Amino acid sequence: MNRPVLILGSIPRIVVPIARSLCRRGVKVDVASFPSSPRIASNAIAESRNITPPHVDHEQFIEDLRTFIGERQHDMLIPADDWMLKSVLEHYGELSELLHLACPPPSVASRVLDKSATLAVAQRCGIPIPRTEFVESSSQVHDLFEILPFPWILKPAQKETRKESFKSSILFSADEVRKRFPVEQQFAVPMLVQEYCSGAGVGVEILLHHDECLAAFQHRRTKEAPDTGGVSVTAIAEAIDRNLLESSLALLHALRWQGVAMVEYKVNPNGRAVLMEVNGRYWGTLSLPIYAGIDFPLYQWELAHGMRPQIPKTYMVGTKWRWTTGYLRRLYGLARNVCYSDVATRLLRENLIQLPNDFMPSVHDATFTFSDPMPSLVDFLRALRDFIARRVKAVGEGGFSSVSPLAHANLLRESRVPEERPTL
């Protein structure tokens, strides 16, 4: 019961809430990450260590983990991002002999890392998904010009296994596709081309244990970075929508999932919910449910140690959350486009007007606390360094650039957060 937990990850807004949750319970927490990732400084983290990435040296990766686990006597390992989850799955048998792994076995978890497999299961469950095409080369993308209306989302069919891997891109026109992806260019990994779904991002977070839903939480993204759709920078806790919960549970049961997961939807202006993906590990807004009263990391730790968690039946609906560094990046992105369209100018003005409300004391920060300020401070300073580097580069190139100012403006106009409740 007093043995420490090892978190594999380097994203502060995920790692820090997990560490603080367990630290409050009296559990020591260590963090392991790869050398390319900056270390996270937090009072809740007892020790941090760099380990060899498995794509560099498989044997050394396991040896580094064995050494760390042996020295610190960890009894639980939590992969905190997709890269680390993939790394754990590749060595699941060896690692499961050492300690409890907070993820399902490869036969299950791999279906969540494979986006096309997840979408296929969702279709069989009757859950709406974006219109999607599977492609392996640019010529196959060009063949979709007359089939799939623009804008498109292009993203890997598999969730990332390397930090430097391509994530996703919005494509606005056939001309842009031809320019960025010449004919006969083979993609390094299989890709998905999807129709762009406007609206608000809604996440349903669930803890499953022996097929029983022990905890559920729902949040809505109120601002994202980039502004046309991306990661959450502000969010609010919502009451559970029963239709979304039932669909999420049906999907996770069909995937044979156990443990924590976040099922993500896009809710269009008409209130229709479309599945985006499933995160088979802790998510970027993790501290929001904790602030609202649902402590997923603690419950998962208690289950792993044979305890029955005392989970409240309700949580504080309306709890607001902000990732400050992401918020500033969003403003930076809007500022880049003000010279291209009146829509971007209007949205930037609206965001600046909303800024005091988004920074009210009642809005919880993703990582900042007065008792442990370093994670937020370091994250902010790194972002500031990136902003300066980008601005210097932009000046050197003669100013900002945009792939399609008019299309971007239209996309912003269509991406207003809907007022309707999500339905399936």
C-alpha positions, 0 to 999 in steps of 0.5 A: 500500500505504501509502494510508489506509482510510476507515471510514464509521460511528459505532458504536464496537464496530464501527469501533474493531476495524476501525481497530485491526486495520488500524493494527496492519498499519501502515495509517492509518485515517480515519473519516467519520460524520454530524453527529448521530453522536458522534465516536469517539476512538481512537489507531487513528483518524488523522482523523475528519470529519463529512459531510453525510447523503445524505438531507439533500443527495445532492450535498453528501454526494458532494462531502464524500466526494470532498473527504475522499478527495482530501485523504487519498488513501484507497484503500478505503472500508468502510461499518460499519453499515446506514445507511452501507451504504445510503448507499454503495449509493445512490452506488456508481457514483460512489464506485467510481471513486474507491476500492475499496468493501468491499461488493458492488454494489447489485444484490447488497447490496440483497437483504440490506438487504431482509429480506423478499428475504433470507427469500425466498431462504432459503426457496428454499434450504430454510433454516427462517425464522420465520413472517412476514407482510408489512404496510403498515398497522395494519389488516393487522396487526389481521387477523393476530390469528387467524392468528399466535400471540403474541408477535410481532416487528414490524420494518421490511422494510428494514434501517434507512437512518436512525438515528432509524428504527423498529427492532423491537418485541415485541408481547405481545397483541391489546390492546397492538397495538390500543393502539399501532397504531390501525386505518387507521394507515399505516406510514411503511415496509413492516413484517414481523410475525414469530413470536417465536423463543426461544432463543440467537442464533448468528452464523456469520461468513464471508469470501467471495472469488470464491465461495470461503470463505476464513474462517469463525467462529461465536459464540453470544450468552450475554446480550442487551440487551434481555433478551428478545432484541436485541444481544449483550452477552456472547458466546463463540466456538464451534466451527463447526457444519457444518450451519449453515456449509453453510446459510450458504454456500448462502444467501450463494451464492444471494444472489451475495454476496462479502466479509464477512457475518454470518448470524444464527440463533436456536436454540430450546430443542430445538436447531432453528436458524431464520434471523433475518437477514444482516448485509452488513457488519461486526457488533457482536461483530467484536472477538470473532473477532479476539481468537480469531485470525480477523482479518476486516478485515485479510484483507479489506484484504489481498484488496483489495490483491492479497495472499493472506491467511494465515488460520489453520485454527483459532481459539480456541474458548471465547474470551469477549467482553463489551460493557460498556456494553450489559451495564449497559443489560441490567442496567438493563432487568432492574431495571426489571421486578423489581417486576412479576414473580418471574421478572425478580427471579430473572434479575436475581439470577442476572445479579448472581451471574454478574457477577464471571465476566463481568468476569474478566480472561479475558473480552475487552472489545468496545473497551477496551484499556489502550493505547487506553482512550478509546473505552470510556470515552467510550461508558460516560460517554454511557451513564451520561448516558442512564441518568440522563436515563431515571431522571429521566424515570421519576421524573417519570412516577411510576416505571417502566412496562412494556407487559405485565409478565406476558407479559414474565415468560413471555417471559423464562422461555422465552428461556433459552439452550439447551444443545443444539447448533444443527441445521437 
